Amino acid sequence: MALLSNFILRLFCLFLHINPCLTYSLKNCSILYEDNPSAGVSVDCANRDLVSIPDDIPKEAVSIELRGNNIQTIKDDFRGMSRLRYLGLRKSGITSVDDGCFNDLVSLETLMMRNNYLFALTANMFQGLSNLTTLDLSHSGICFIHGSTFRFLISLKVLNLDYNTLKNTADIQPIFQLPQIQTLSLRCNKLSSFESKNFLLNKSSSLQQLFISGVSLRKFSITTPIFPYLQVVELSTCLPVTKLKWDISDKTLLENITQFYVDENALSFKGMQNVMQNLISLRHFKVNMLVSWIKRGLLSAVCKIQSLRRLDFFYNNMNNKTLKLAPCSQLAELYLQETNLNELTNGSIQSMKMLQVLNMSDNKLTRVSNDIRSLAFLKILHLDKNFISKLDCEDFENTTRLMELNLNTNQIPSLERCVLEHLTDLKHLDLGYNKLRAFGDTFKVALHKLEFLDMSENDIDILSSNTLGGLQSLKHLKMASDDIMLMENETFPELRNLVDLNVSFPNGYKPELQGLQRLENLIVYFGKGFTFKNLYQNKHGGLSDLKLLKSLTFNPHLSSLTLTNTNMSHLKPELFRPIPNLQRLDLTNSMLRSMDFLLQANLSALKYLKLTDNKIIMINEAVWEALPSLTYLDLSYNLFTCECSNAGFIQWVKTNKQTQIVDAHRYECSFPVSKEGTLLLDLHTQSCFNDASFLCFISTTCLVVLVLFTSLIYHFLRQHLVYGFYLFLAFLYDSKRKKKNDGHQFDAFVSYNVRDEGWVYREMLPVLEGQQGWRLCLHHRDFQPGKPIIENITDAIYGSRKTICVISRSYLQSEWCSNEFQMASFRLFDEKKDVLILLFLEEIPAHHLSPFYRMRKLVKKRTYLSWPQAAQHPGVFWKNVQRALQAGVLTDF
């Protein structure tokens, strides 16, 4: 039945011209796993060296990523994809887009086409994209935009045209007329000016954010009220740097601008002062390369804006002396990352009593400055990626409202309990990538609200049982490290609210996690040389991993489990039975040689299975029956064998309509050696499904029937077969003779039995040859010596105009005479001429002729010559023979 259903499926696919008939095993793409299937199908085809868009992408896809290919031309490749919401075509070598190719994308919201070679945007390029909200066309060499290009984009909100070669303001004027446009980015084009008076709009634009710069941009002027909703303006620079003239005389035209971003080289210092006077509602100011401006008093001008609440000075090469922010006491957020600061001088930010967010990451700080200690309202503090080597008890003594503290990637060797004891509102603490060796009772302080803790990749070699004792609200814990050498058995107390745990287990550790009642996601990294098999030794001397199972997977609500980089070659199904609700399982690089442990693992809810970088050779097809909910499977980089043992898996990959096998068409064979490097799915599996016992039965049965049938035919139809054989030879000879168009050598061939030879020589030859002068062919006289008899007979019959059969009882019993008669009768049948003369030497009853069916038939239909009847009148007999040789029809005797 399996063979029959498989055949019907293949036939159906051929009938529908579907090639291949696959649903989830895409050849050039993969379907991304989604925790929520109702969100739709997301397809990833990025960086696959594609020259065209694959035709097997599901029509129901909601997201398609095609970046990093060489597609060049977009045609009607997205026909029928009415549910698509995101389309990524970045860096895809696109040079042209056919008009109307997006007609069916009625739900598309985001189209990313940056880093291509479009040059010109045609009138109907975006036809059909009425629901598009975000369009990125940056870095695409665009120098011309048709006036009607954007008329279909009635829902567009964000348009990015950065790093193109637009020169004319007429190209961008239609953009401002779009009814929903909010953000327009025009960085580094070739516009010479941006002046509102040049935009002839019939109504005010809905634009809220404008980002603009250019190698030729000389003037920025807003003198007409066409941008009443404009809130964000950025004036950046391009190479070569040119100074921009700011021309806005009426402050009311910019009264809604709350955010202003500028490069130091975009404006002169005087121009910058004018800008500050115009922006009366400014709340967020961001500036790059401002050192010289600060020295000339820029901060004083900026801080006079009473509405200012956020200041960004990041990506600047500042020093301690230039940073004097005392006048900006009203700030709530200050960003100083990547400013090359090695300290904050006293009084730099001390006046900012209302500051809530301070970001000083990626600098050269070696300690927490005194100014930071005084920020009583501070809620978020980022000091990551610095060189802090020590934390003192006074560092956070006054910042009691701190909720997020990031100290990642520093050089902190220790953490005393007093450092954190005042942070009673802290929810997020990142201590990863430091040099911490021990925590002791650090967390047994007032961190009752802490929800996120990262202390991964430190120099911790011992974790004591009381390390995490006071973290009752903790939900997310990261503590993976290659240096952990020892954990006490009760390292993890009853963290009842813990949801995510990312941890490393050292060799020999016996984890006790029974108190983690709400744990959903568990990621475990094992130390080098760690194997499940060497964990525990049972009372019989054997090794077992069952206890580890009970320790790790105690929680029936666990939905995600990752166990990687270890030796799990002896994995047992008991490991998973206590977690029947598991939905995600990742066992990457775990030395697995088989998937059979899943057969009895009771993982009926499993949807995501990743087993990459293992040593799986053969896959038992029964595994899929044990995983009824599986929708995503990744078996990349395993050691598959291209033999019939994997035939069931190959057929399942090609026919299943539920599970996506990621990159299945790239799986390569490792065995046997003769097929190493070939593709697994190229293995011809049809012969693998043939039942050997059934074939043996059929073969034996057919052989027995053939023997019986042959015996019956030989016994009852031997003469007919012989006759048929010689008829066939005669047919071949006749065809050959007709092609050569040979003449007749004799007048008649005499077919007779050797016992009747005396009569032939005594009675026939003297008359026919002597008196009547006919040329007769006799076998003993005229057959060519050394030539096969059957060929001599054939040559004699077809080399004579007629054949005379001298029939007697001896003639009927002769095999050669029978053959001669059959050939002669076939010639009679083929040429439809009277070429056969029957001459009976004896009276033979009709029933004796029954075995000679054709002879009996001829005797009934034609007049024959009888020697016994002509005994009294031999002259008449020979006269009739003469007439028969001369004419085409025998006459009655």
GIJOBEL-V290652 format. One record per pair of residues at least 4 apart in sequence whose C-alpha atoms are under 6 Angstrom apart, sorted by the first residue. I is the first residue (numbers start at 1). GAP is how many residues later the second one is. Records with the same first field share a line. If there is no record, write none. Layout:
I->GAP / GAP
This chain:
13->5 / 8
22->632
23->634
24->636
25->635 / 636
27->638
29->15 / 16
30->13 / 14 / 632
31->11 / 12
32->10 / 11
40->22
41->20 / 21
42->19 / 20 / 21
43->20 / 21
44->20 / 21
45->20 / 21
46->19 / 20 / 21 / 22
47->21 / 22
49->20
50->19 / 20
51->19 / 20
52->19
59->22
60->23
61->23
62->21 / 22 / 23
63->21 / 22 / 23 / 24
64->23
65->23
66->22 / 23
67->22 / 23 / 24 / 25
68->23 / 24
69->23
70->22 / 23
71->21 / 22 / 23
72->21 / 22 / 23
73->21 / 23 / 24
74->23
75->23 / 26
76->25
79->25
80->24
81->24
82->22 / 23 / 24
83->24
84->23 / 24
85->22 / 23 / 24
86->22 / 24
87->24
88->24
89->23 / 24
90->22 / 23 / 24 / 25
91->24 / 25
93->23
94->22 / 23
95->22 / 23
99->25 / 26
100->27
102->26
103->24 / 25
106->23
107->24
108->24
109->22 / 23 / 24
110->24
111->24
112->23 / 24
113->23 / 24
114->22 / 23 / 24 / 25 / 26
115->24 / 25
116->24
117->23 / 24
118->22
119->22 / 23 / 24
120->22 / 24 / 25
121->24
122->24 / 27
123->23 / 25 / 26
127->25
129->24
130->22 / 23 / 24
131->24
132->23 / 24
133->22 / 23 / 24
134->24
135->24
136->23 / 24
137->23 / 24
138->22 / 23 / 24 / 25
139->24 / 25
141->23 / 24
142->22 / 23
143->22 / 23
145->26
155->25
156->24 / 25
157->23 / 24 / 25
158->25
159->25
160->24 / 25
161->24 / 25
162->23 / 24 / 25
163->24 / 25 / 26
164->25
165->24 / 25
166->23 / 24
167->23 / 24
173->26
176->29
181->25 / 26
182->25 / 26
183->25 / 26
184->26
185->25 / 26
186->25 / 26
187->25 / 26
188->25 / 26 / 50
189->25
190->24 / 25 / 26
191->26
192->24 / 25 / 26
193->24 / 25 / 26
194->26
195->25 / 26 / 27
196->26
204->22
205->21 / 22
207->23
208->21 / 22 / 23
209->21 / 22 / 23 / 24
210->23
211->22 / 23
212->23
213->22 / 23 / 24
214->24
215->23
218->26 / 27
219->25 / 26
220->25 / 26
221->26 / 27
222->26
230->27
231->25 / 26 / 27
232->25 / 27 / 28
233->27
234->26 / 27 / 28
235->27
236->26 / 27 / 30
237->29
243->23 / 24
244->22 / 23
251->27
255->26
258->23 / 24 / 25
259->23 / 24 / 25 / 26
260->25
261->24 / 25 / 26
262->25
263->24 / 25
264->24 / 25 / 26
267->4 / 5
281->26
282->25 / 26
283->24 / 25 / 26
284->26 / 27
285->26
286->25 / 26
287->26
288->28
289->27
293->5
294->4 / 5
299->4
303->24 / 25
309->22 / 23
310->21 / 23 / 24
311->23
312->23
313->23
314->22 / 23 / 24 / 25
315->23 / 24
316->23
317->22 / 23
318->21
319->22
324->24
325->23 / 24
326->22 / 23 / 25
329->22 / 23
331->24
332->22 / 23 / 24
333->22 / 23 / 24
334->24
335->23 / 24
336->23 / 24
337->23 / 24 / 25
338->24 / 25
340->23
341->22 / 23
342->22 / 23
343->22
344->25
350->21
353->22
354->23
355->23
356->21 / 22 / 23
357->23
358->23
359->22 / 23
360->22 / 23
361->21 / 22 / 23 / 24
362->23 / 24
363->23
364->22 / 23
365->21 / 22
366->21 / 22
367->21
373->22 / 23 / 25
375->24
376->22 / 23
378->24
379->22 / 23 / 24
380->24
381->24
382->24
383->23 / 24
384->22 / 23 / 24 / 25
385->24 / 25
386->24
387->23 / 24
388->22 / 23
389->22 / 23
390->22
393->25 / 26
397->25
400->22 / 23
401->24
402->24
403->22 / 23 / 24
404->22 / 24
405->24
406->23 / 24
407->23 / 24
408->22 / 23 / 24 / 25
409->24 / 25
410->24
411->23 / 24
412->22 / 23
413->22 / 23
414->22
417->25
421->24 / 25
424->22 / 23
426->24
427->22 / 23 / 24
428->24
429->24
430->23 / 24
431->23 / 24
432->22 / 23 / 24 / 25
433->24 / 25
434->24
435->23 / 24
436->22 / 23
437->22 / 23
438->22
440->27
441->26
443->25 / 27
444->25 / 26
448->23
449->24
450->23 / 24
451->22 / 23 / 24
452->24
453->24
454->23 / 24
455->24
456->22 / 23 / 24 / 25
457->24
459->24
460->24
461->22 / 23 / 24
462->24 / 25
463->24
464->24 / 27
465->23 / 25 / 26
472->23
473->24
474->24
475->22 / 23 / 24
476->24
477->24
478->24
479->24
480->23 / 24
481->23
485->21
494->21 / 22
495->21
496->20 / 21
497->21
498->20 / 21
499->19 / 20 / 21
500->21
501->21
502->21
503->21
504->20 / 21 / 22
505->21
506->21
507->23
508->27
511->40
512->39
513->38
514->40
519->39
520->38 / 39 / 40
521->39 / 40
522->39
523->38 / 39
524->38 / 39
525->39
526->4 / 40
530->36
531->35 / 36
532->13 / 36
533->10
536->7 / 8
537->4 / 5 / 6
538->4 / 5
548->4
549->4 / 26
550->4
556->23
558->24
559->22 / 23 / 24
560->22 / 23 / 24
561->24
562->23 / 24
563->24
564->23 / 24 / 25 / 26
565->24 / 25
566->24
567->23 / 24
568->22 / 23 / 24
569->22 / 23
572->25
573->24 / 27 / 28
576->25
577->24 / 25
580->22 / 23
581->24
582->24
583->22 / 23 / 24
584->24
585->24
586->23 / 24
587->24
588->23 / 24 / 25
589->24 / 25
591->23 / 24
592->22 / 23
593->22 / 23
594->22
599->24 / 27
604->23 / 24
605->24
606->23 / 24
607->22 / 23 / 24
608->24
609->24
610->23 / 24
611->24
612->23 / 24 / 25
613->24 / 25
614->24
615->23 / 24
616->22 / 23
617->22 / 23 / 24
618->28
621->27 / 28
630->29
631->27 / 28 / 29
632->27 / 28
633->28
634->27 / 28
639->31
640->29 / 30
641->28 / 29 / 30
642->27
644->44
647->38
652->4
667->12 / 13
668->9 / 10 / 11 / 12
669->7 / 8 / 9 / 10 / 11
670->6
671->5
695->4
696->4
702->4
705->4
706->4
713->4
714->4
719->4
720->4
726->4
730->4
737->4
744->55 / 56
745->54 / 55
746->29 / 30 / 54
747->28 / 29 / 53 / 54
748->28 / 52 / 53 / 54 / 55
749->27 / 28 / 51 / 54
750->28 / 53 / 54
751->53 / 54
752->54
753->58
758->4
759->4
760->4
761->4
764->4
765->4
766->4
767->4
768->4 / 6
769->4 / 5
777->5
778->4
779->4
783->9
795->4
802->33 / 34
803->33
804->33
805->33 / 34
806->33 / 34
807->4 / 32 / 33 / 34
808->33 / 34
811->6
826->4
827->4
828->4 / 5 / 7
834->54
838->26
839->26 / 27
840->26
841->26
849->7
858->4
863->29
870->4 / 7
883->4
884->6
